[in-house]
Amino acid sequence: MSQPLNEAALDQLFRSARTYNAFTGEVSDDTLRRLYDLLKLGPTGANTTPARFVFVKSAEAKAKLAPALSEGNHAKTMSAPVTVIVGRDLDFHEKLPYLFPHADAKAWFDGPREGRDKPSLLNMSLQAGYLILAARALGLDAGPMTGFDPAKVDEAFFAGTNIRSEILVNLGYGDPASLFPRSPRLSFDEAARIV
């Protein structure tokens, strides 16, 4: 693992990868399992791994998701082969005796949920990023979005649980006709410094 990825891999993961608004093709359940098996290996603080994933594929599940979507995200989500609901477990610390067995990490997060809010959001966000990179690594394209009503998604998919939805990611094989021109990025000197 000491060798850099080749240029083609860097293109696939970053330079040529885009956020798509329309998708084609089918995504197999096996591919989704492979995707999860990759993303779960990404690091999170104290291995908290608070993200929970619902892979919405069936017409019935899409119909449950539809009322929660904003107008601008409805058509593209309904036509995407898969939409991933990325939620976060507000009581993620209950799994830490298994996930982080070499210390009493559960005790670090015991108490009111407000004390777990920031760590769960931060680490779930990392895992959402790993999801996108894992999808790209497997040859899929992604379209992440936050234009939806989380309360409606939670009611439809997470009722009676400690999980709250945060982001949706459409997956499939991107249609280049759906792309906007790439938006600018900040230069190194605008966004970073070496000290």
ChimeraX commands (.cxc) that place a marker at each C-alpha (Angstrom):
marker #1 position 0.00,0.00,0.00 radius 0.5
marker #1 position 3.03,2.27,-0.22 radius 0.5
marker #1 position 2.54,2.93,-3.94 radius 0.5
marker #1 position 0.37,5.81,-5.18 radius 0.5
marker #1 position -2.67,4.93,-7.26 radius 0.5
marker #1 position -2.15,5.22,-10.99 radius 0.5
marker #1 position -3.48,8.18,-12.95 radius 0.5
marker #1 position -6.51,6.26,-14.27 radius 0.5
marker #1 position -7.58,5.38,-10.72 radius 0.5
marker #1 position -7.16,8.99,-9.60 radius 0.5
marker #1 position -9.28,10.10,-12.55 radius 0.5
marker #1 position -12.01,7.59,-11.69 radius 0.5
marker #1 position -12.12,8.58,-8.02 radius 0.5
marker #1 position -11.63,12.34,-8.33 radius 0.5
marker #1 position -10.61,14.17,-11.48 radius 0.5
marker #1 position -13.15,12.74,-13.94 radius 0.5
marker #1 position -15.78,11.81,-11.38 radius 0.5
marker #1 position -18.81,14.05,-11.26 radius 0.5
marker #1 position -22.14,14.46,-9.47 radius 0.5
marker #1 position -24.74,13.06,-11.84 radius 0.5
marker #1 position -28.39,14.04,-12.13 radius 0.5
marker #1 position -29.53,11.11,-14.30 radius 0.5
marker #1 position -28.54,7.46,-14.30 radius 0.5
marker #1 position -28.92,4.34,-16.39 radius 0.5
marker #1 position -28.44,0.65,-15.78 radius 0.5
marker #1 position -29.09,-1.70,-12.92 radius 0.5
marker #1 position -27.08,-2.11,-9.73 radius 0.5
marker #1 position -27.01,-5.63,-8.35 radius 0.5
marker #1 position -27.47,-6.49,-4.70 radius 0.5
marker #1 position -24.01,-8.09,-4.84 radius 0.5
marker #1 position -22.52,-4.77,-5.95 radius 0.5
marker #1 position -24.24,-2.97,-3.07 radius 0.5
marker #1 position -22.84,-5.52,-0.61 radius 0.5
marker #1 position -19.36,-5.05,-2.10 radius 0.5
marker #1 position -19.81,-1.28,-1.82 radius 0.5
marker #1 position -20.69,-1.55,1.87 radius 0.5
marker #1 position -17.79,-3.93,2.50 radius 0.5
marker #1 position -15.44,-1.26,1.14 radius 0.5
marker #1 position -16.93,1.80,2.81 radius 0.5
marker #1 position -17.11,0.17,6.24 radius 0.5
marker #1 position -13.30,0.06,6.31 radius 0.5
marker #1 position -12.93,3.85,6.25 radius 0.5
marker #1 position -11.78,5.32,9.56 radius 0.5
marker #1 position -14.10,7.03,12.03 radius 0.5
marker #1 position -13.32,8.45,15.47 radius 0.5
marker #1 position -12.94,5.55,17.95 radius 0.5
marker #1 position -14.41,3.32,15.22 radius 0.5
marker #1 position -17.84,4.71,16.09 radius 0.5
marker #1 position -19.25,4.00,12.60 radius 0.5
marker #1 position -22.62,5.67,13.31 radius 0.5
marker #1 position -23.87,5.65,9.70 radius 0.5
marker #1 position -26.73,3.34,8.77 radius 0.5
marker #1 position -27.65,2.68,5.15 radius 0.5
marker #1 position -30.90,1.83,3.41 radius 0.5
marker #1 position -30.48,0.90,-0.26 radius 0.5
marker #1 position -33.78,1.87,-1.88 radius 0.5
marker #1 position -34.28,-0.14,-5.08 radius 0.5
marker #1 position -37.81,-1.53,-5.30 radius 0.5
marker #1 position -40.78,0.37,-6.72 radius 0.5
marker #1 position -42.53,-0.03,-3.36 radius 0.5
marker #1 position -39.59,1.49,-1.44 radius 0.5
marker #1 position -39.25,4.31,-4.00 radius 0.5
marker #1 position -42.96,5.09,-3.50 radius 0.5
marker #1 position -42.34,5.39,0.25 radius 0.5
marker #1 position -39.44,7.78,-0.40 radius 0.5
marker #1 position -41.19,9.94,-3.00 radius 0.5
marker #1 position -43.28,12.17,-0.65 radius 0.5
marker #1 position -40.12,13.24,1.19 radius 0.5
marker #1 position -38.27,14.53,-1.88 radius 0.5
marker #1 position -37.97,18.16,-2.85 radius 0.5
marker #1 position -39.38,19.09,-6.26 radius 0.5
marker #1 position -35.92,19.43,-7.80 radius 0.5
marker #1 position -34.80,15.99,-6.63 radius 0.5
marker #1 position -37.98,14.01,-7.26 radius 0.5
marker #1 position -37.61,12.92,-10.91 radius 0.5
marker #1 position -33.92,12.06,-10.75 radius 0.5
marker #1 position -34.36,10.07,-7.56 radius 0.5
marker #1 position -37.37,8.14,-8.82 radius 0.5
marker #1 position -35.47,7.15,-11.97 radius 0.5
marker #1 position -32.15,6.28,-10.31 radius 0.5
marker #1 position -31.42,2.55,-10.04 radius 0.5
marker #1 position -30.65,2.93,-6.31 radius 0.5
marker #1 position -31.03,5.67,-3.76 radius 0.5
marker #1 position -29.08,5.25,-0.55 radius 0.5
marker #1 position -30.54,6.78,2.59 radius 0.5
marker #1 position -27.61,7.57,4.85 radius 0.5
marker #1 position -28.74,7.97,8.43 radius 0.5
marker #1 position -26.95,8.13,11.74 radius 0.5
marker #1 position -27.58,6.10,14.84 radius 0.5
marker #1 position -28.02,8.56,17.69 radius 0.5
marker #1 position -27.13,5.79,20.14 radius 0.5
marker #1 position -24.12,4.51,18.20 radius 0.5
marker #1 position -22.15,4.17,21.42 radius 0.5
marker #1 position -24.12,1.06,22.37 radius 0.5
marker #1 position -22.09,-0.89,19.77 radius 0.5
marker #1 position -18.70,0.37,20.97 radius 0.5
marker #1 position -17.95,-2.58,23.28 radius 0.5
marker #1 position -17.84,-4.63,20.06 radius 0.5
marker #1 position -16.40,-1.98,17.69 radius 0.5
marker #1 position -13.74,-0.56,20.06 radius 0.5
marker #1 position -13.03,-3.40,22.53 radius 0.5
marker #1 position -9.64,-2.24,23.81 radius 0.5
marker #1 position -11.10,0.66,25.82 radius 0.5
marker #1 position -14.38,1.57,27.51 radius 0.5
marker #1 position -15.32,3.91,24.66 radius 0.5
marker #1 position -19.03,3.51,25.37 radius 0.5
marker #1 position -18.54,5.46,28.60 radius 0.5
marker #1 position -17.10,8.37,26.61 radius 0.5
marker #1 position -20.50,8.90,24.99 radius 0.5
marker #1 position -22.91,7.91,27.77 radius 0.5
marker #1 position -25.35,10.55,28.93 radius 0.5
marker #1 position -27.76,12.80,27.03 radius 0.5
marker #1 position -27.94,12.38,23.26 radius 0.5
marker #1 position -26.92,16.01,22.77 radius 0.5
marker #1 position -23.40,14.97,23.78 radius 0.5
marker #1 position -23.32,12.45,20.93 radius 0.5
marker #1 position -24.79,14.73,18.29 radius 0.5
marker #1 position -21.60,16.27,16.94 radius 0.5
marker #1 position -19.54,13.05,16.90 radius 0.5
marker #1 position -22.34,11.10,15.21 radius 0.5
marker #1 position -22.84,13.77,12.53 radius 0.5
marker #1 position -19.11,14.16,11.88 radius 0.5
marker #1 position -18.42,10.44,11.61 radius 0.5
marker #1 position -21.58,9.72,9.59 radius 0.5
marker #1 position -20.45,12.42,7.16 radius 0.5
marker #1 position -17.09,10.70,6.78 radius 0.5
marker #1 position -18.89,7.46,6.01 radius 0.5
marker #1 position -21.09,9.17,3.42 radius 0.5
marker #1 position -17.89,10.31,1.71 radius 0.5
marker #1 position -16.53,6.76,1.82 radius 0.5
marker #1 position -19.79,5.58,0.24 radius 0.5
marker #1 position -19.26,7.91,-2.73 radius 0.5
marker #1 position -15.62,6.89,-3.15 radius 0.5
marker #1 position -16.45,3.18,-2.84 radius 0.5
marker #1 position -19.18,3.58,-5.46 radius 0.5
marker #1 position -16.74,5.28,-7.83 radius 0.5
marker #1 position -14.13,2.60,-7.16 radius 0.5
marker #1 position -16.68,-0.03,-8.24 radius 0.5
marker #1 position -17.48,1.83,-11.45 radius 0.5
marker #1 position -20.70,3.48,-10.27 radius 0.5
marker #1 position -21.56,7.16,-10.33 radius 0.5
marker #1 position -23.14,9.05,-7.45 radius 0.5
marker #1 position -25.48,11.97,-6.94 radius 0.5
marker #1 position -25.54,13.05,-3.27 radius 0.5
marker #1 position -28.25,15.44,-2.11 radius 0.5
marker #1 position -29.86,16.95,0.96 radius 0.5
marker #1 position -33.05,18.24,-0.69 radius 0.5
marker #1 position -35.58,16.12,1.19 radius 0.5
marker #1 position -37.70,16.15,4.33 radius 0.5
marker #1 position -35.80,14.10,6.92 radius 0.5
marker #1 position -38.83,13.72,9.18 radius 0.5
marker #1 position -40.79,12.05,6.38 radius 0.5
marker #1 position -37.87,9.75,5.53 radius 0.5
marker #1 position -37.47,8.85,9.19 radius 0.5
marker #1 position -41.17,8.07,9.51 radius 0.5
marker #1 position -41.11,5.88,6.39 radius 0.5
marker #1 position -37.84,4.04,6.97 radius 0.5
marker #1 position -36.63,4.49,10.56 radius 0.5
marker #1 position -39.82,4.63,12.67 radius 0.5
marker #1 position -39.25,3.31,16.17 radius 0.5
marker #1 position -35.45,3.43,15.87 radius 0.5
marker #1 position -32.66,5.73,17.04 radius 0.5
marker #1 position -31.66,6.44,13.43 radius 0.5
marker #1 position -32.14,9.81,11.73 radius 0.5
marker #1 position -31.67,10.41,8.00 radius 0.5
marker #1 position -29.11,12.98,6.88 radius 0.5
marker #1 position -28.30,12.56,3.19 radius 0.5
marker #1 position -29.49,10.73,0.10 radius 0.5
marker #1 position -27.16,9.40,-2.60 radius 0.5
marker #1 position -28.44,8.26,-5.99 radius 0.5
marker #1 position -26.33,5.50,-7.54 radius 0.5
marker #1 position -26.10,4.04,-11.01 radius 0.5
marker #1 position -24.25,4.68,-14.24 radius 0.5
marker #1 position -24.29,8.42,-14.85 radius 0.5
marker #1 position -25.72,9.95,-18.00 radius 0.5
marker #1 position -23.19,12.57,-19.19 radius 0.5
marker #1 position -26.05,14.62,-20.67 radius 0.5
marker #1 position -27.20,15.34,-17.11 radius 0.5
marker #1 position -23.98,17.07,-16.10 radius 0.5
marker #1 position -23.56,20.76,-15.50 radius 0.5
marker #1 position -20.17,22.30,-16.25 radius 0.5
marker #1 position -17.79,21.55,-13.37 radius 0.5
marker #1 position -17.97,24.28,-10.77 radius 0.5
marker #1 position -14.75,26.01,-9.73 radius 0.5
marker #1 position -12.69,24.83,-6.78 radius 0.5
marker #1 position -10.52,26.90,-4.49 radius 0.5
marker #1 position -6.79,26.81,-5.21 radius 0.5
marker #1 position -4.36,25.43,-2.66 radius 0.5
marker #1 position -3.34,28.96,-1.63 radius 0.5
marker #1 position -6.98,29.95,-1.09 radius 0.5
marker #1 position -7.92,26.93,1.02 radius 0.5
marker #1 position -4.77,25.52,2.54 radius 0.5
marker #1 position -1.38,26.31,3.98 radius 0.5
marker #1 position 1.68,24.39,5.05 radius 0.5
marker #1 position 3.13,25.40,8.41 radius 0.5
marker link #1:1,2 radius 0.2
marker link #1:2,3 radius 0.2
marker link #1:3,4 radius 0.2
marker link #1:4,5 radius 0.2
marker link #1:5,6 radius 0.2
marker link #1:6,7 radius 0.2
marker link #1:7,8 radius 0.2
marker link #1:8,9 radius 0.2
marker link #1:9,10 radius 0.2
marker link #1:10,11 radius 0.2
marker link #1:11,12 radius 0.2
marker link #1:12,13 radius 0.2
marker link #1:13,14 radius 0.2
marker link #1:14,15 radius 0.2
marker link #1:15,16 radius 0.2
marker link #1:16,17 radius 0.2
marker link #1:17,18 radius 0.2
marker link #1:18,19 radius 0.2
marker link #1:19,20 radius 0.2
marker link #1:20,21 radius 0.2
marker link #1:21,22 radius 0.2
marker link #1:22,23 radius 0.2
marker link #1:23,24 radius 0.2
marker link #1:24,25 radius 0.2
marker link #1:25,26 radius 0.2
marker link #1:26,27 radius 0.2
marker link #1:27,28 radius 0.2
marker link #1:28,29 radius 0.2
marker link #1:29,30 radius 0.2
marker link #1:30,31 radius 0.2
marker link #1:31,32 radius 0.2
marker link #1:32,33 radius 0.2
marker link #1:33,34 radius 0.2
marker link #1:34,35 radius 0.2
marker link #1:35,36 radius 0.2
marker link #1:36,37 radius 0.2
marker link #1:37,38 radius 0.2
marker link #1:38,39 radius 0.2
marker link #1:39,40 radius 0.2
marker link #1:40,41 radius 0.2
marker link #1:41,42 radius 0.2
marker link #1:42,43 radius 0.2
marker link #1:43,44 radius 0.2
marker link #1:44,45 radius 0.2
marker link #1:45,46 radius 0.2
marker link #1:46,47 radius 0.2
marker link #1:47,48 radius 0.2
marker link #1:48,49 radius 0.2
marker link #1:49,50 radius 0.2
marker link #1:50,51 radius 0.2
marker link #1:51,52 radius 0.2
marker link #1:52,53 radius 0.2
marker link #1:53,54 radius 0.2
marker link #1:54,55 radius 0.2
marker link #1:55,56 radius 0.2
marker link #1:56,57 radius 0.2
marker link #1:57,58 radius 0.2
marker link #1:58,59 radius 0.2
marker link #1:59,60 radius 0.2
marker link #1:60,61 radius 0.2
marker link #1:61,62 radius 0.2
marker link #1:62,63 radius 0.2
marker link #1:63,64 radius 0.2
marker link #1:64,65 radius 0.2
marker link #1:65,66 radius 0.2
marker link #1:66,67 radius 0.2
marker link #1:67,68 radius 0.2
marker link #1:68,69 radius 0.2
marker link #1:69,70 radius 0.2
marker link #1:70,71 radius 0.2
marker link #1:71,72 radius 0.2
marker link #1:72,73 radius 0.2
marker link #1:73,74 radius 0.2
marker link #1:74,75 radius 0.2
marker link #1:75,76 radius 0.2
marker link #1:76,77 radius 0.2
marker link #1:77,78 radius 0.2
marker link #1:78,79 radius 0.2
marker link #1:79,80 radius 0.2
marker link #1:80,81 radius 0.2
marker link #1:81,82 radius 0.2
marker link #1:82,83 radius 0.2
marker link #1:83,84 radius 0.2
marker link #1:84,85 radius 0.2
marker link #1:85,86 radius 0.2
marker link #1:86,87 radius 0.2
marker link #1:87,88 radius 0.2
marker link #1:88,89 radius 0.2
marker link #1:89,90 radius 0.2
marker link #1:90,91 radius 0.2
marker link #1:91,92 radius 0.2
marker link #1:92,93 radius 0.2
marker link #1:93,94 radius 0.2
marker link #1:94,95 radius 0.2
marker link #1:95,96 radius 0.2
marker link #1:96,97 radius 0.2
marker link #1:97,98 radius 0.2
marker link #1:98,99 radius 0.2
marker link #1:99,100 radius 0.2
marker link #1:100,101 radius 0.2
marker link #1:101,102 radius 0.2
marker link #1:102,103 radius 0.2
marker link #1:103,104 radius 0.2
marker link #1:104,105 radius 0.2
marker link #1:105,106 radius 0.2
marker link #1:106,107 radius 0.2
marker link #1:107,108 radius 0.2
marker link #1:108,109 radius 0.2
marker link #1:109,110 radius 0.2
marker link #1:110,111 radius 0.2
marker link #1:111,112 radius 0.2
marker link #1:112,113 radius 0.2
marker link #1:113,114 radius 0.2
marker link #1:114,115 radius 0.2
marker link #1:115,116 radius 0.2
marker link #1:116,117 radius 0.2
marker link #1:117,118 radius 0.2
marker link #1:118,119 radius 0.2
marker link #1:119,120 radius 0.2
marker link #1:120,121 radius 0.2
marker link #1:121,122 radius 0.2
marker link #1:122,123 radius 0.2
marker link #1:123,124 radius 0.2
marker link #1:124,125 radius 0.2
marker link #1:125,126 radius 0.2
marker link #1:126,127 radius 0.2
marker link #1:127,128 radius 0.2
marker link #1:128,129 radius 0.2
marker link #1:129,130 radius 0.2
marker link #1:130,131 radius 0.2
marker link #1:131,132 radius 0.2
marker link #1:132,133 radius 0.2
marker link #1:133,134 radius 0.2
marker link #1:134,135 radius 0.2
marker link #1:135,136 radius 0.2
marker link #1:136,137 radius 0.2
marker link #1:137,138 radius 0.2
marker link #1:138,139 radius 0.2
marker link #1:139,140 radius 0.2
marker link #1:140,141 radius 0.2
marker link #1:141,142 radius 0.2
marker link #1:142,143 radius 0.2
marker link #1:143,144 radius 0.2
marker link #1:144,145 radius 0.2
marker link #1:145,146 radius 0.2
marker link #1:146,147 radius 0.2
marker link #1:147,148 radius 0.2
marker link #1:148,149 radius 0.2
marker link #1:149,150 radius 0.2
marker link #1:150,151 radius 0.2
marker link #1:151,152 radius 0.2
marker link #1:152,153 radius 0.2
marker link #1:153,154 radius 0.2
marker link #1:154,155 radius 0.2
marker link #1:155,156 radius 0.2
marker link #1:156,157 radius 0.2
marker link #1:157,158 radius 0.2
marker link #1:158,159 radius 0.2
marker link #1:159,160 radius 0.2
marker link #1:160,161 radius 0.2
marker link #1:161,162 radius 0.2
marker link #1:162,163 radius 0.2
marker link #1:163,164 radius 0.2
marker link #1:164,165 radius 0.2
marker link #1:165,166 radius 0.2
marker link #1:166,167 radius 0.2
marker link #1:167,168 radius 0.2
marker link #1:168,169 radius 0.2
marker link #1:169,170 radius 0.2
marker link #1:170,171 radius 0.2
marker link #1:171,172 radius 0.2
marker link #1:172,173 radius 0.2
marker link #1:173,174 radius 0.2
marker link #1:174,175 radius 0.2
marker link #1:175,176 radius 0.2
marker link #1:176,177 radius 0.2
marker link #1:177,178 radius 0.2
marker link #1:178,179 radius 0.2
marker link #1:179,180 radius 0.2
marker link #1:180,181 radius 0.2
marker link #1:181,182 radius 0.2
marker link #1:182,183 radius 0.2
marker link #1:183,184 radius 0.2
marker link #1:184,185 radius 0.2
marker link #1:185,186 radius 0.2
marker link #1:186,187 radius 0.2
marker link #1:187,188 radius 0.2
marker link #1:188,189 radius 0.2
marker link #1:189,190 radius 0.2
marker link #1:190,191 radius 0.2
marker link #1:191,192 radius 0.2
marker link #1:192,193 radius 0.2
marker link #1:193,194 radius 0.2
marker link #1:194,195 radius 0.2
view
